[in-house]
């Protein structure tokens, strides 16, 4: 899948990845795709 931006939240535990993702999405224009990379299994 093609994406416009990537957010690496590896090593972080909830709720930090969700908060950082929301913050990044608020900066982006509608229709753009954000790839979120995490290694936290419950996410």
C-alpha positions in Angstrom: 0.0 0.0 0.0 1.2 3.5 -0.8 1.5 5.9 2.0 2.3 9.6 2.4 3.9 9.6 5.8 5.3 7.1 8.3 5.1 7.3 12.1 7.4 4.9 14.0 6.1 4.3 17.6 8.2 1.2 18.3 9.1 0.7 21.9 6.1 2.8 23.1 3.2 1.4 25.1 -0.4 2.4 25.2 -1.8 5.0 25.2 1.3 6.8 23.7 1.1 5.3 20.2 -2.6 6.2 19.9 -2.0 9.7 21.1 1.0 10.3 18.7 -1.0 8.8 15.8 -3.9 11.2 16.5 -1.6 14.2 16.8 0.1 13.3 13.4 -3.3 12.7 11.7 -4.5 16.1 12.9 -1.6 17.7 11.0 -2.3 15.8 7.7 -4.7 16.8 4.9 -7.8 14.6 4.2 -7.1 11.8 1.8 -3.4 11.3 2.8 -2.3 8.0 4.2 -0.3 7.5 7.4 1.6 4.3 8.0 2.1 3.5 11.7 4.9 1.1 12.7 4.7 -0.5 16.1 6.0 -3.5 18.0 3.5 -3.4 20.8 1.4 -6.5 20.4 -1.9 -5.3 22.0 -1.9 -2.4 19.5 
